[in-house]
């Protein structure tokens, strides 16, 4: 392992990230936690429906749908480009359907739920779960949003005993409509569920016109291993990268570039929403911020040529029980450093240029890195980098931390990697680029 930092520094970063994940049960609460941190550090909130007043030396943020956040620092009256770190704050989970409380049968009340994202279904069985999200309410001021969280162990999805399904250990393929419905209580519990959610949000149940509610795993994150080298927690894909990007933005040294953190919702379902990476959100913010600074037209295009984006989303570590699933040459492991992700079909946006620039940044900062590719006969996943590039077409590198059990309700990572990610992103934010023609770039600030 790299010894650039002390054990206490690695552990502190890991524990702080776990705390952030524990307090962010879904995208709405994650976004609220992010904006709370930004406000505490002097960031000014902008609203898409209002005129933007932006000045050099200012720090700003804007939300869309209360589940995506873009924050940026304008350090110079004549900015030299944009250094953007893009991440996502949603995770695979169960979403509650309308009319979700079902007491059919007279013995139990079940929640009617559906899958959100690519879930490892069996990992949700026999765990303490709860409900969190947002309620859309009618108030004297109009239609307003209120966050809510049961905040307690509220339901469980019970597995079927092996006596009733002797083939369980031969391969169980759960049906999400019949096998994965949680119980919350007896038949009388149905009418109490929304009432408690309303009370938690401090609203009248009768005022609720709509909702977006999700189940989440209540098991707390923990540090473990012979030398405390690993941790497990819910939702580290992608809250580990979100926490690192936020920490890096708050702590990075100012440069002449505009330093941007873009936190998107709905990556796990393709990003094709008004608040997803496929939307105009990032482009809108760049254009409006530039216009408020008096930058437009040809000057903005020249700035974008001197810009770069990190797409940060965790990658797969070599699995201890199934090493054959990894590429035979490129084999990332937890605590091995930042993972640079490659794919010939551009499911990851990394190319030779973006990888070279980012490696230069990492080498200068003394941050270890490793490289990930899928086995050539496994399609693998994708992320938001290539999608965001559709709207903001700049050099982009896909990175993350190596982890196990991706898309499980309880995932595992390395205790060193949160600090590696944070310092890598800080080094990126503190870098300035200048395109010099012929495919070359001048790297400044490091």
C-alpha positions as a LaTeX table, in Angstrom:
\begin{tabular}{lrrr}
\hline
Residue & $x$ (\AA) & $y$ (\AA) & $z$ (\AA) \\
\hline
Unk1 & 0.00 & 0.00 & 0.00 \\
Unk2 & 1.08 & 3.61 & $-0.64$ \\
Unk3 & 2.37 & 5.35 & 2.49 \\
Unk4 & 1.89 & 8.95 & 1.35 \\
Unk5 & $-0.62$ & 9.55 & 4.14 \\
Unk6 & $-0.89$ & 8.40 & 7.74 \\
Unk7 & $-3.21$ & 5.64 & 8.89 \\
Unk8 & $-5.23$ & 8.27 & 10.76 \\
Unk9 & $-5.71$ & 10.34 & 7.59 \\
Unk10 & $-6.88$ & 7.34 & 5.57 \\
Unk11 & $-9.24$ & 6.22 & 8.33 \\
Unk12 & $-10.65$ & 9.72 & 8.88 \\
Unk13 & $-11.54$ & 10.10 & 5.20 \\
Unk14 & $-13.16$ & 6.64 & 5.13 \\
Unk15 & $-15.20$ & 7.25 & 8.27 \\
Unk16 & $-16.38$ & 10.65 & 7.05 \\
Unk17 & $-17.45$ & 9.12 & 3.77 \\
Unk18 & $-19.32$ & 6.34 & 5.59 \\
Unk19 & $-21.14$ & 8.96 & 7.67 \\
Unk20 & $-22.09$ & 10.82 & 4.50 \\
Unk21 & $-23.44$ & 7.61 & 2.94 \\
Unk22 & $-25.34$ & 6.66 & 6.09 \\
Unk23 & $-27.09$ & 10.06 & 6.09 \\
Unk24 & $-27.92$ & 9.95 & 2.35 \\
Unk25 & $-30.52$ & 7.18 & 1.95 \\
Unk26 & $-31.44$ & 8.29 & $-1.58$ \\
Unk27 & $-30.68$ & 11.07 & $-4.06$ \\
Unk28 & $-32.87$ & 13.75 & $-2.47$ \\
Unk29 & $-31.20$ & 13.49 & 0.93 \\
Unk30 & $-27.79$ & 13.19 & $-0.70$ \\
Unk31 & $-28.40$ & 16.44 & $-2.58$ \\
Unk32 & $-29.65$ & 18.11 & 0.61 \\
Unk33 & $-26.49$ & 17.05 & 2.44 \\
Unk34 & $-24.34$ & 18.42 & $-0.38$ \\
Unk35 & $-26.09$ & 21.78 & $-0.47$ \\
Unk36 & $-25.92$ & 22.04 & 3.33 \\
Unk37 & $-22.13$ & 21.65 & 3.16 \\
Unk38 & $-21.91$ & 24.19 & 0.36 \\
Unk39 & $-23.96$ & 26.75 & 2.28 \\
Unk40 & $-21.77$ & 26.30 & 5.34 \\
Unk41 & $-18.72$ & 27.07 & 3.19 \\
Unk42 & $-20.14$ & 30.28 & 1.79 \\
Unk43 & $-21.65$ & 29.13 & $-1.51$ \\
Unk44 & $-24.54$ & 31.23 & $-2.85$ \\
Unk45 & $-27.59$ & 29.43 & $-4.16$ \\
Unk46 & $-28.75$ & 30.27 & $-7.68$ \\
Unk47 & $-32.19$ & 29.45 & $-9.06$ \\
Unk48 & $-32.87$ & 28.44 & $-12.64$ \\
Unk49 & $-36.01$ & 30.59 & $-12.68$ \\
Unk50 & $-34.14$ & 33.79 & $-11.72$ \\
Unk51 & $-31.49$ & 36.01 & $-13.27$ \\
Unk52 & $-27.94$ & 35.08 & $-12.27$ \\
Unk53 & $-25.55$ & 37.65 & $-10.83$ \\
Unk54 & $-22.05$ & 36.17 & $-10.83$ \\
Unk55 & $-18.73$ & 37.80 & $-10.09$ \\
Unk56 & $-15.09$ & 36.81 & $-9.87$ \\
Unk57 & $-14.26$ & 35.33 & $-6.48$ \\
Unk58 & $-17.79$ & 34.01 & $-6.05$ \\
Unk59 & $-18.88$ & 30.48 & $-5.16$ \\
Unk60 & $-22.27$ & 29.24 & $-6.35$ \\
Unk61 & $-24.55$ & 26.24 & $-6.64$ \\
Unk62 & $-27.81$ & 25.39 & $-8.34$ \\
Unk63 & $-30.10$ & 22.37 & $-8.00$ \\
Unk64 & $-32.50$ & 20.73 & $-10.41$ \\
Unk65 & $-35.34$ & 18.53 & $-9.18$ \\
Unk66 & $-33.73$ & 18.80 & $-5.69$ \\
Unk67 & $-31.79$ & 15.66 & $-6.64$ \\
Unk68 & $-28.99$ & 17.02 & $-8.87$ \\
Unk69 & $-26.52$ & 19.72 & $-7.84$ \\
Unk70 & $-23.95$ & 21.73 & $-9.78$ \\
Unk71 & $-21.53$ & 23.85 & $-7.75$ \\
Unk72 & $-18.77$ & 26.05 & $-9.12$ \\
Unk73 & $-16.10$ & 28.54 & $-8.11$ \\
Unk74 & $-15.31$ & 31.54 & $-10.31$ \\
Unk75 & $-11.80$ & 32.58 & $-9.36$ \\
Unk76 & $-10.93$ & 35.03 & $-12.14$ \\
Unk77 & $-12.77$ & 37.78 & $-14.07$ \\
Unk78 & $-11.35$ & 36.14 & $-17.23$ \\
Unk79 & $-11.58$ & 32.38 & $-16.60$ \\
Unk80 & $-9.37$ & 30.11 & $-18.68$ \\
Unk81 & $-11.57$ & 27.05 & $-18.94$ \\
Unk82 & $-13.65$ & 24.64 & $-16.90$ \\
Unk83 & $-12.31$ & 21.80 & $-14.76$ \\
Unk84 & $-15.37$ & 19.63 & $-14.13$ \\
Unk85 & $-15.82$ & 16.63 & $-11.86$ \\
Unk86 & $-19.06$ & 14.75 & $-12.63$ \\
Unk87 & $-20.52$ & 12.10 & $-10.29$ \\
Unk88 & $-23.94$ & 10.63 & $-9.53$ \\
Unk89 & $-25.86$ & 10.42 & $-6.26$ \\
Unk90 & $-28.46$ & 7.74 & $-7.02$ \\
Unk91 & $-28.11$ & 4.03 & $-6.26$ \\
Unk92 & $-30.11$ & 0.91 & $-7.18$ \\
Unk93 & $-33.03$ & 0.49 & $-4.82$ \\
Unk94 & $-36.72$ & $-0.37$ & $-4.59$ \\
Unk95 & $-39.14$ & 2.45 & $-5.34$ \\
Unk96 & $-42.64$ & 2.50 & $-3.89$ \\
Unk97 & $-45.50$ & 2.37 & $-6.35$ \\
Unk98 & $-48.65$ & 4.49 & $-6.05$ \\
Unk99 & $-51.05$ & 2.83 & $-3.62$ \\
Unk100 & $-48.07$ & 1.05 & $-2.11$ \\
Unk101 & $-49.54$ & $-0.34$ & 1.13 \\
Unk102 & $-51.21$ & $-3.71$ & 0.53 \\
Unk103 & $-52.96$ & $-5.62$ & 3.33 \\
Unk104 & $-54.41$ & $-8.30$ & 1.03 \\
Unk105 & $-54.77$ & $-11.59$ & 2.87 \\
Unk106 & $-55.58$ & $-10.08$ & 6.23 \\
Unk107 & $-52.37$ & $-11.15$ & 8.00 \\
Unk108 & $-49.66$ & $-8.71$ & 6.88 \\
Unk109 & $-49.26$ & $-5.33$ & 5.23 \\
Unk110 & $-46.81$ & $-5.44$ & 2.35 \\
Unk111 & $-45.29$ & $-2.61$ & 0.33 \\
Unk112 & $-45.77$ & $-2.78$ & $-3.42$ \\
Unk113 & $-42.40$ & $-1.83$ & $-4.90$ \\
Unk114 & $-40.52$ & $-1.95$ & $-8.18$ \\
Unk115 & $-36.86$ & $-2.04$ & $-9.10$ \\
Unk116 & $-34.90$ & 1.15 & $-9.67$ \\
Unk117 & $-31.66$ & 0.40 & $-11.52$ \\
Unk118 & $-29.70$ & $-2.82$ & $-11.85$ \\
Unk119 & $-30.13$ & $-4.40$ & $-8.45$ \\
Unk120 & $-28.58$ & $-7.51$ & $-6.93$ \\
Unk121 & $-32.00$ & $-8.53$ & $-5.60$ \\
Unk122 & $-30.97$ & $-11.27$ & $-3.18$ \\
Unk123 & $-28.84$ & $-8.80$ & $-1.16$ \\
Unk124 & $-32.00$ & $-7.04$ & 0.01 \\
Unk125 & $-33.45$ & $-10.11$ & 1.72 \\
Unk126 & $-33.62$ & $-10.41$ & 5.53 \\
Unk127 & $-32.15$ & $-6.96$ & 6.23 \\
Unk128 & $-33.58$ & $-4.04$ & 8.24 \\
Unk129 & $-34.96$ & $-1.55$ & 5.72 \\
Unk130 & $-36.62$ & 1.83 & 5.91 \\
Unk131 & $-38.29$ & 4.38 & 3.63 \\
Unk132 & $-37.04$ & 7.83 & 2.59 \\
Unk133 & $-37.59$ & 10.30 & $-0.22$ \\
Unk134 & $-39.80$ & 13.28 & $-0.91$ \\
Unk135 & $-43.45$ & 14.20 & $-0.51$ \\
Unk136 & $-45.05$ & 16.71 & $-2.89$ \\
Unk137 & $-47.57$ & 18.74 & $-0.92$ \\
Unk138 & $-50.18$ & 21.41 & $-1.51$ \\
Unk139 & $-49.51$ & 24.42 & 0.73 \\
Unk140 & $-50.73$ & 27.99 & 0.96 \\
Unk141 & $-47.72$ & 28.94 & $-1.19$ \\
Unk142 & $-48.46$ & 26.39 & $-3.90$ \\
Unk143 & $-46.96$ & 22.95 & $-4.61$ \\
Unk144 & $-43.93$ & 22.31 & $-2.40$ \\
Unk145 & $-41.50$ & 19.47 & $-1.72$ \\
Unk146 & $-40.73$ & 18.06 & 1.71 \\
Unk147 & $-38.09$ & 15.44 & 2.46 \\
Unk148 & $-39.08$ & 12.56 & 4.67 \\
Unk149 & $-37.30$ & 9.62 & 6.28 \\
Unk150 & $-38.76$ & 6.98 & 8.55 \\
Unk151 & $-35.37$ & 6.96 & 10.24 \\
Unk152 & $-35.94$ & 3.61 & 11.92 \\
Unk153 & $-35.97$ & $-0.09$ & 11.11 \\
Unk154 & $-39.34$ & $-0.28$ & 9.43 \\
Unk155 & $-39.61$ & $-3.30$ & 7.17 \\
Unk156 & $-37.97$ & $-6.54$ & 6.02 \\
Unk157 & $-38.15$ & $-8.59$ & 2.85 \\
Unk158 & $-38.32$ & $-12.15$ & 4.26 \\
Unk159 & $-36.66$ & $-14.95$ & 2.35 \\
Unk160 & $-38.43$ & $-18.27$ & 1.88 \\
Unk161 & $-37.15$ & $-20.91$ & 4.30 \\
Unk162 & $-34.95$ & $-23.58$ & 2.73 \\
Unk163 & $-37.47$ & $-26.20$ & 3.94 \\
Unk164 & $-40.05$ & $-24.67$ & 1.57 \\
Unk165 & $-37.57$ & $-24.22$ & $-1.28$ \\
Unk166 & $-34.96$ & $-27.02$ & $-1.05$ \\
Unk167 & $-33.32$ & $-25.78$ & $-4.29$ \\
Unk168 & $-32.40$ & $-22.40$ & $-2.80$ \\
Unk169 & $-28.68$ & $-23.15$ & $-2.76$ \\
Unk170 & $-28.78$ & $-24.47$ & $-6.32$ \\
Unk171 & $-29.56$ & $-21.04$ & $-7.67$ \\
Unk172 & $-32.33$ & $-18.66$ & $-6.63$ \\
Unk173 & $-33.71$ & $-16.18$ & $-9.15$ \\
Unk174 & $-36.03$ & $-13.88$ & $-7.21$ \\
Unk175 & $-39.13$ & $-12.49$ & $-8.90$ \\
Unk176 & $-39.39$ & $-8.79$ & $-7.96$ \\
Unk177 & $-43.19$ & $-8.85$ & $-7.89$ \\
Unk178 & $-43.64$ & $-11.96$ & $-5.76$ \\
Unk179 & $-40.40$ & $-12.56$ & $-3.84$ \\
Unk180 & $-39.24$ & $-9.04$ & $-3.04$ \\
Unk181 & $-42.16$ & $-7.32$ & $-1.32$ \\
Unk182 & $-41.35$ & $-6.11$ & 2.22 \\
Unk183 & $-43.70$ & $-6.45$ & 5.17 \\
Unk184 & $-44.26$ & $-3.54$ & 7.55 \\
Unk185 & $-46.75$ & $-4.97$ & 10.02 \\
Unk186 & $-50.11$ & $-6.59$ & 10.43 \\
Unk187 & $-53.20$ & $-5.80$ & 8.36 \\
Unk188 & $-53.82$ & $-2.57$ & 10.28 \\
Unk189 & $-50.40$ & $-1.13$ & 9.38 \\
Unk190 & $-51.44$ & $-0.02$ & 5.89 \\
Unk191 & $-53.17$ & 3.16 & 7.04 \\
Unk192 & $-50.31$ & 4.12 & 9.36 \\
Unk193 & $-47.44$ & 4.17 & 6.85 \\
Unk194 & $-48.14$ & 7.41 & 4.96 \\
Unk195 & $-49.30$ & 9.04 & 8.16 \\
Unk196 & $-45.89$ & 8.49 & 9.75 \\
Unk197 & $-44.07$ & 9.65 & 6.64 \\
Unk198 & $-46.16$ & 12.85 & 6.71 \\
Unk199 & $-45.40$ & 13.36 & 10.40 \\
Unk200 & $-41.69$ & 12.93 & 9.74 \\
Unk201 & $-41.94$ & 15.63 & 7.07 \\
Unk202 & $-44.09$ & 17.81 & 9.36 \\
Unk203 & $-46.93$ & 18.07 & 6.85 \\
Unk204 & $-50.61$ & 17.17 & 6.86 \\
Unk205 & $-51.15$ & 13.78 & 5.26 \\
Unk206 & $-54.16$ & 15.19 & 3.40 \\
Unk207 & $-51.93$ & 17.75 & 1.66 \\
Unk208 & $-49.82$ & 15.09 & $-0.10$ \\
Unk209 & $-50.40$ & 15.02 & $-3.85$ \\
Unk210 & $-47.41$ & 12.96 & $-4.96$ \\
Unk211 & $-44.24$ & 11.29 & $-3.76$ \\
Unk212 & $-40.96$ & 9.68 & $-4.73$ \\
Unk213 & $-40.13$ & 7.17 & $-2.00$ \\
Unk214 & $-37.46$ & 4.50 & $-1.85$ \\
Unk215 & $-36.47$ & 1.63 & 0.39 \\
Unk216 & $-32.97$ & 1.82 & 1.82 \\
Unk217 & $-30.72$ & $-0.49$ & 3.78 \\
Unk218 & $-30.52$ & 0.56 & 7.43 \\
Unk219 & $-27.32$ & $-1.36$ & 8.17 \\
Unk220 & $-24.62$ & 1.10 & 9.21 \\
Unk221 & $-21.28$ & 1.33 & 7.46 \\
Unk222 & $-18.31$ & $-0.26$ & 9.21 \\
Unk223 & $-14.53$ & $-0.55$ & 9.02 \\
Unk224 & $-13.20$ & $-4.11$ & 9.05 \\
Unk225 & $-10.24$ & $-6.35$ & 8.15 \\
Unk226 & $-7.08$ & $-7.64$ & 9.82 \\
Unk227 & $-5.55$ & $-4.17$ & 9.61 \\
Unk228 & $-8.81$ & $-2.19$ & 9.19 \\
Unk229 & $-8.04$ & $-2.04$ & 5.49 \\
Unk230 & $-11.62$ & $-2.45$ & 4.23 \\
Unk231 & $-15.01$ & $-0.93$ & 4.83 \\
Unk232 & $-18.56$ & $-1.86$ & 3.92 \\
Unk233 & $-21.56$ & 0.44 & 3.64 \\
Unk234 & $-24.70$ & 0.96 & 1.58 \\
Unk235 & $-24.55$ & 3.11 & $-1.57$ \\
Unk236 & $-20.78$ & 3.59 & $-1.88$ \\
Unk237 & $-21.44$ & 3.40 & $-5.63$ \\
Unk238 & $-21.43$ & 6.32 & $-6.15$ \\
Unk239 & $-21.48$ & 8.23 & $-2.85$ \\
Unk240 & $-17.78$ & 7.50 & $-2.32$ \\
Unk241 & $-17.02$ & 9.55 & $-5.44$ \\
Unk242 & $-19.61$ & 12.19 & $-4.49$ \\
Unk243 & $-18.00$ & 12.66 & $-1.07$ \\
Unk244 & $-14.52$ & 12.85 & $-2.62$ \\
Unk245 & $-15.61$ & 15.41 & $-5.25$ \\
Unk246 & $-17.32$ & 17.59 & $-2.66$ \\
Unk247 & $-14.32$ & 17.45 & $-0.32$ \\
Unk248 & $-11.94$ & 18.28 & $-3.17$ \\
Unk249 & $-14.01$ & 21.25 & $-4.35$ \\
Unk250 & $-14.25$ & 22.68 & $-0.84$ \\
Unk251 & $-10.52$ & 22.36 & $-0.17$ \\
Unk252 & $-8.86$ & 23.02 & $-3.54$ \\
Unk253 & $-6.65$ & 26.00 & $-4.25$ \\
Unk254 & $-8.13$ & 28.64 & $-6.56$ \\
Unk255 & $-6.91$ & 28.81 & $-10.15$ \\
Unk256 & $-7.90$ & 30.85 & $-13.22$ \\
Unk257 & $-10.18$ & 28.00 & $-14.33$ \\
Unk258 & $-13.81$ & 27.66 & $-13.24$ \\
Unk259 & $-13.87$ & 24.69 & $-10.86$ \\
Unk260 & $-17.11$ & 22.70 & $-11.23$ \\
Unk261 & $-18.68$ & 19.77 & $-9.39$ \\
Unk262 & $-21.68$ & 18.24 & $-11.18$ \\
Unk263 & $-23.73$ & 15.73 & $-9.16$ \\
Unk264 & $-26.36$ & 14.02 & $-11.29$ \\
Unk265 & $-29.37$ & 11.89 & $-10.42$ \\
Unk266 & $-30.68$ & 8.92 & $-12.45$ \\
Unk267 & $-27.37$ & 7.51 & $-13.70$ \\
Unk268 & $-28.53$ & 4.07 & $-12.63$ \\
Unk269 & $-31.47$ & 4.21 & $-15.06$ \\
Unk270 & $-29.72$ & 5.73 & $-18.06$ \\
Unk271 & $-29.49$ & 9.46 & $-17.17$ \\
Unk272 & $-32.32$ & 10.35 & $-19.57$ \\
Unk273 & $-34.21$ & 12.76 & $-17.30$ \\
Unk274 & $-34.27$ & 16.52 & $-16.90$ \\
Unk275 & $-31.84$ & 16.16 & $-13.99$ \\
Unk276 & $-29.69$ & 13.39 & $-15.50$ \\
Unk277 & $-26.35$ & 13.63 & $-17.27$ \\
Unk278 & $-28.13$ & 13.35 & $-20.64$ \\
Unk279 & $-30.09$ & 16.54 & $-19.89$ \\
Unk280 & $-29.00$ & 20.09 & $-20.67$ \\
Unk281 & $-28.31$ & 20.82 & $-16.98$ \\
Unk282 & $-24.51$ & 21.02 & $-17.18$ \\
Unk283 & $-24.53$ & 22.88 & $-20.48$ \\
Unk284 & $-27.17$ & 25.29 & $-19.17$ \\
Unk285 & $-25.07$ & 26.12 & $-16.10$ \\
Unk286 & $-21.90$ & 26.64 & $-18.14$ \\
Unk287 & $-23.64$ & 28.91 & $-20.63$ \\
Unk288 & $-25.53$ & 30.94 & $-18.03$ \\
Unk289 & $-22.51$ & 31.38 & $-15.78$ \\
Unk290 & $-20.38$ & 32.39 & $-18.76$ \\
Unk291 & $-22.99$ & 34.88 & $-19.98$ \\
Unk292 & $-23.22$ & 36.43 & $-16.51$ \\
Unk293 & $-19.45$ & 36.96 & $-16.67$ \\
Unk294 & $-19.69$ & 38.52 & $-20.13$ \\
Unk295 & $-18.30$ & 35.44 & $-21.90$ \\
Unk296 & $-20.15$ & 34.17 & $-24.94$ \\
Unk297 & $-19.80$ & 32.98 & $-28.51$ \\
Unk298 & $-16.30$ & 32.31 & $-29.77$ \\
Unk299 & $-14.72$ & 33.03 & $-26.39$ \\
Unk300 & $-16.81$ & 30.33 & $-24.72$ \\
Unk301 & $-15.84$ & 27.77 & $-27.36$ \\
Unk302 & $-12.18$ & 28.61 & $-26.78$ \\
Unk303 & $-12.67$ & 28.12 & $-23.05$ \\
Unk304 & $-14.22$ & 24.71 & $-23.64$ \\
Unk305 & $-11.20$ & 23.71 & $-25.72$ \\
Unk306 & $-9.07$ & 24.41 & $-22.62$ \\
Unk307 & $-11.40$ & 22.38 & $-20.36$ \\
Unk308 & $-11.56$ & 18.83 & $-19.07$ \\
Unk309 & $-13.99$ & 16.61 & $-17.18$ \\
Unk310 & $-13.59$ & 13.72 & $-14.76$ \\
Unk311 & $-16.44$ & 11.22 & $-14.79$ \\
Unk312 & $-16.09$ & 9.56 & $-11.38$ \\
Unk313 & $-17.94$ & 6.30 & $-10.73$ \\
Unk314 & $-16.54$ & 3.27 & $-8.95$ \\
Unk315 & $-15.05$ & 0.29 & $-10.78$ \\
Unk316 & $-14.73$ & $-3.42$ & $-10.06$ \\
Unk317 & $-11.90$ & $-4.81$ & $-7.96$ \\
Unk318 & $-10.66$ & $-8.30$ & $-8.76$ \\
Unk319 & $-12.96$ & $-10.63$ & $-6.85$ \\
Unk320 & $-11.18$ & $-12.94$ & $-4.38$ \\
Unk321 & $-13.42$ & $-15.91$ & $-5.20$ \\
Unk322 & $-13.78$ & $-15.24$ & $-8.91$ \\
Unk323 & $-10.52$ & $-13.75$ & $-10.21$ \\
Unk324 & $-11.30$ & $-15.28$ & $-13.59$ \\
Unk325 & $-13.98$ & $-12.62$ & $-14.12$ \\
Unk326 & $-11.33$ & $-9.89$ & $-14.42$ \\
Unk327 & $-9.12$ & $-9.00$ & $-17.35$ \\
Unk328 & $-5.98$ & $-11.19$ & $-17.20$ \\
Unk329 & $-3.59$ & $-8.19$ & $-17.31$ \\
Unk330 & $-5.35$ & $-5.16$ & $-15.81$ \\
Unk331 & $-6.46$ & $-6.24$ & $-12.33$ \\
Unk332 & $-7.39$ & $-3.36$ & $-9.99$ \\
Unk333 & $-7.61$ & $-4.06$ & $-6.27$ \\
Unk334 & $-8.91$ & $-2.15$ & $-3.28$ \\
Unk335 & $-6.38$ & 0.28 & $-1.75$ \\
Unk336 & $-4.36$ & 0.10 & $-4.96$ \\
Unk337 & $-5.09$ & 3.67 & $-6.00$ \\
Unk338 & $-7.45$ & 5.54 & $-8.30$ \\
Unk339 & $-8.86$ & 3.38 & $-11.11$ \\
Unk340 & $-8.70$ & 4.75 & $-14.66$ \\
Unk341 & $-11.39$ & 3.01 & $-16.72$ \\
Unk342 & $-11.07$ & 2.15 & $-20.43$ \\
Unk343 & $-13.40$ & 0.63 & $-23.02$ \\
Unk344 & $-12.77$ & 0.33 & $-26.75$ \\
Unk345 & $-16.46$ & 0.97 & $-27.50$ \\
Unk346 & $-16.39$ & 4.17 & $-25.42$ \\
Unk347 & $-18.74$ & 2.98 & $-22.70$ \\
Unk348 & $-16.07$ & 4.79 & $-20.72$ \\
Unk349 & $-14.84$ & 8.02 & $-22.31$ \\
Unk350 & $-11.17$ & 7.68 & $-21.43$ \\
Unk351 & $-8.86$ & 7.90 & $-24.42$ \\
Unk352 & $-5.09$ & 8.22 & $-24.76$ \\
Unk353 & $-5.12$ & 12.00 & $-24.35$ \\
Unk354 & $-7.38$ & 12.22 & $-21.31$ \\
Unk355 & $-5.58$ & 9.30 & $-19.64$ \\
Unk356 & $-2.20$ & 10.95 & $-20.23$ \\
Unk357 & $-3.28$ & 14.28 & $-18.78$ \\
Unk358 & $-4.83$ & 12.65 & $-15.74$ \\
Unk359 & $-1.80$ & 10.41 & $-15.14$ \\
Unk360 & 0.40 & 13.49 & $-15.21$ \\
Unk361 & $-1.81$ & 15.06 & $-12.54$ \\
Unk362 & $-1.68$ & 11.89 & $-10.41$ \\
Unk363 & 2.08 & 11.48 & $-10.78$ \\
Unk364 & 2.67 & 15.08 & $-9.74$ \\
Unk365 & 0.45 & 14.65 & $-6.69$ \\
Unk366 & 2.01 & 11.29 & $-5.80$ \\
Unk367 & $-1.32$ & 9.44 & $-6.03$ \\
Unk368 & $-1.14$ & 5.78 & $-7.12$ \\
Unk369 & $-3.35$ & 4.64 & $-9.95$ \\
Unk370 & $-4.38$ & 1.43 & $-11.69$ \\
Unk371 & $-6.26$ & 0.73 & $-14.89$ \\
Unk372 & $-9.47$ & $-1.17$ & $-15.51$ \\
Unk373 & $-10.89$ & $-2.84$ & $-18.60$ \\
Unk374 & $-13.53$ & $-5.54$ & $-18.86$ \\
Unk375 & $-12.72$ & $-9.04$ & $-19.98$ \\
Unk376 & $-13.11$ & $-8.95$ & $-23.74$ \\
Unk377 & $-16.02$ & $-11.40$ & $-23.57$ \\
Unk378 & $-17.95$ & $-9.47$ & $-20.87$ \\
Unk379 & $-19.83$ & $-6.32$ & $-21.84$ \\
Unk380 & $-19.60$ & $-4.71$ & $-18.40$ \\
Unk381 & $-21.32$ & $-1.53$ & $-17.27$ \\
Unk382 & $-21.18$ & 2.09 & $-18.34$ \\
Unk383 & $-21.43$ & 5.43 & $-16.60$ \\
Unk384 & $-22.29$ & 9.08 & $-17.14$ \\
Unk385 & $-19.09$ & 10.32 & $-18.81$ \\
Unk386 & $-19.98$ & 9.49 & $-22.41$ \\
Unk387 & $-23.54$ & 10.71 & $-21.81$ \\
Unk388 & $-22.48$ & 14.09 & $-20.36$ \\
Unk389 & $-20.05$ & 14.50 & $-23.27$ \\
Unk390 & $-23.03$ & 14.63 & $-25.63$ \\
Unk391 & $-23.87$ & 18.06 & $-24.24$ \\
Unk392 & $-20.43$ & 19.30 & $-23.16$ \\
Unk393 & $-17.91$ & 17.84 & $-25.58$ \\
Unk394 & $-14.53$ & 18.15 & $-23.87$ \\
Unk395 & $-11.71$ & 15.78 & $-22.98$ \\
Unk396 & $-13.05$ & 13.37 & $-20.35$ \\
Unk397 & $-11.50$ & 10.60 & $-18.27$ \\
Unk398 & $-13.52$ & 7.93 & $-16.46$ \\
Unk399 & $-12.20$ & 7.08 & $-13.01$ \\
Unk400 & $-13.33$ & 5.63 & $-9.68$ \\
Unk401 & $-12.29$ & 3.52 & $-6.72$ \\
Unk402 & $-12.00$ & $-0.26$ & $-6.89$ \\
Unk403 & $-14.79$ & $-1.98$ & $-4.96$ \\
Unk404 & $-16.48$ & $-5.33$ & $-4.45$ \\
Unk405 & $-20.20$ & $-6.19$ & $-4.53$ \\
Unk406 & $-21.22$ & $-3.35$ & $-6.80$ \\
Unk407 & $-25.01$ & $-2.86$ & $-6.86$ \\
Unk408 & $-25.43$ & $-4.93$ & $-3.71$ \\
Unk409 & $-27.44$ & $-3.30$ & $-0.94$ \\
Unk410 & $-24.18$ & $-3.40$ & 1.08 \\
Unk411 & $-20.94$ & $-2.80$ & $-0.80$ \\
Unk412 & $-17.23$ & $-3.05$ & 0.07 \\
Unk413 & $-14.25$ & $-0.79$ & $-0.60$ \\
Unk414 & $-10.74$ & $-0.01$ & 0.62 \\
Unk415 & $-10.10$ & 2.45 & 3.46 \\
Unk416 & $-7.27$ & 4.17 & 1.57 \\
Unk417 & $-9.25$ & 4.87 & $-1.56$ \\
Unk418 & $-11.52$ & 7.70 & $-0.42$ \\
Unk419 & $-8.46$ & 9.82 & 0.37 \\
Unk420 & $-6.80$ & 8.82 & $-2.91$ \\
Unk421 & $-9.92$ & 9.91 & $-4.81$ \\
Unk422 & $-10.19$ & 13.17 & $-2.91$ \\
Unk423 & $-6.57$ & 14.14 & $-3.45$ \\
Unk424 & $-6.70$ & 13.11 & $-7.11$ \\
Unk425 & $-9.75$ & 15.31 & $-7.64$ \\
Unk426 & $-8.16$ & 18.17 & $-5.74$ \\
Unk427 & $-5.08$ & 17.90 & $-7.97$ \\
Unk428 & $-7.38$ & 17.94 & $-10.98$ \\
Unk429 & $-9.24$ & 21.03 & $-9.77$ \\
Unk430 & $-5.92$ & 22.81 & $-9.18$ \\
Unk431 & $-4.78$ & 22.14 & $-12.76$ \\
Unk432 & $-5.18$ & 24.45 & $-15.75$ \\
Unk433 & $-5.05$ & 23.25 & $-19.35$ \\
Unk434 & $-4.15$ & 25.02 & $-22.55$ \\
Unk435 & $-4.77$ & 23.40 & $-25.92$ \\
Unk436 & $-1.74$ & 24.09 & $-28.13$ \\
Unk437 & $-2.87$ & 22.55 & $-31.41$ \\
Unk438 & $-1.96$ & 19.30 & $-33.03$ \\
Unk439 & $-3.55$ & 17.38 & $-30.18$ \\
Unk440 & $-1.20$ & 18.83 & $-27.57$ \\
Unk441 & $-1.93$ & 20.34 & $-24.16$ \\
Unk442 & 0.03 & 22.49 & $-21.79$ \\
Unk443 & $-0.59$ & 21.48 & $-18.17$ \\
Unk444 & $-0.24$ & 24.27 & $-15.63$ \\
Unk445 & $-0.80$ & 24.76 & $-11.93$ \\
Unk446 & 0.80 & 21.51 & $-10.74$ \\
\hline
\end{tabular}
